[in-house]
Amino acid sequence: MHEFELIEYFFSDGTANREDVVLGIGDDAALLQVPDDREIVTAVATVRNPTQAQSPESLGRQALAQSLRRLKDAGATPAW
């Protein structure tokens, strides 16, 4: 089974059925409608193989960089 087939299999009934969910669970992100006619994209990054010596700050930078790359690759553009 491929990634999107797994997502469909496990989460096809799990997407929130609410007015503020524009695009529910998918490839590590969702699109939500927020007040004042703005939309927000959320993304989740998993940091693999962190070292024992890696500081929390370094781990946070790594997760942030991965999340930003995923958003860029998906075509998201910053509003600010």
N, C-alpha and C positions, 0 to 999 in steps of 0.2 A: 504494500500500500504506500502511496506517495503522501507527502505532507498535507496537501489540501484535501485528499480523500480522508485522512485521519481526522482533520479538523471537522469536516462535514459529518463523519460518522459519530464522533463524540459530542459535538456541540451544535448540531443542527437544531435541536430543540432547546438549547441553552441560551440562545441570544435573547437579551432583554427585549420585551415587547413594550416599549415605552416611546412616547413622542420625542424625547430628547436623544434617542439612539438612532443616528442617521445610518450608520453602518456598524453592525455588531462585530463580534469576535471574528477574527480572520488570521492573517499572517502576523501575529504578535502586535496587533494594533486595532483600534476602534475609532470611529468618528462620532463625536457627540455634539449635539446642538446645545449651546450655552446661552444665557441671557444676552440681550442687546444684539441679537442677530449675528452672533459670533459663533464660530465652530472651533473645536479643539481636537487635536489628534493625540491620543495616548499611545504609548509604546512600552513594551517590557523587554528588557535585555537580561540575559543570563550570562554571568561571567564564569567561564569555565577554567578550571585548574589554577585557582589563586594559590599563591605560595604562602607559607606560614609567615614569612618575613614581610609580606605585602601589607602596607599600612592601610587603614580604613580610607584615608584620603586617596591613595593610589587606586584602590578598588573602586571607589566612587567615580574617579576620573575615567577609569576603564569602562565602567557601565554607562556613564554619560556619553562618552565618545561612541560607543557601540550603538546606543539609542539614536544619537544624532545622525550617524551614518545610515541607519535604517530609514529614518524619516526622509533624509535627502534622497536615498535610492527610491523611495516611494513617491517622490515628487512634491513633498510638502515644502512650503516656503514660510519663513518666519514672518510674523506680523509686526514685530518690533525690532 
